[in-house]
Amino acid sequence: MTPNLAIVHIHNSFWPGFRLWIPLFLLWIPLIILSPLIFLVLLGCCLAARISVWRAIAVFWGLICSLPGTGVSVNAEGNRVFLQIY
């Protein structure tokens, strides 16, 4: 399953935080339109590095499909940023 939504929660000790909801499924539209160009760039990089193109595509797809459920939390000097991908 591909990631569909990301929530970024930013909190500061001086002011109340806010949440930013980012709909990731809308990013797939330009990605599909640019896919021939992305494939050519990937093909050139794989040929230069002598890596199998289909293996690289499989690795990237596996990485993208494993993103849902990822949570990243960063705390520094009273500031907090939390990213959750659904």
C-alpha angles and dihedrals in degrees: 000000000000122000113268106175138024125194119200115193116192119189129179126186092232100051135022114270129241137215123230116201112205117192103216094184088073089062090064092070096065090037091058091047092050095041096106091054092044090050092052092050091047090048091052093048092048093049091049092049094038094238125144109259094214091049090052091049090050091050093049092047091049090050093050093047092051094056099086109096094030116137125185123188124187122186124183130158096334094318120113131190121183125185122191122181120202 
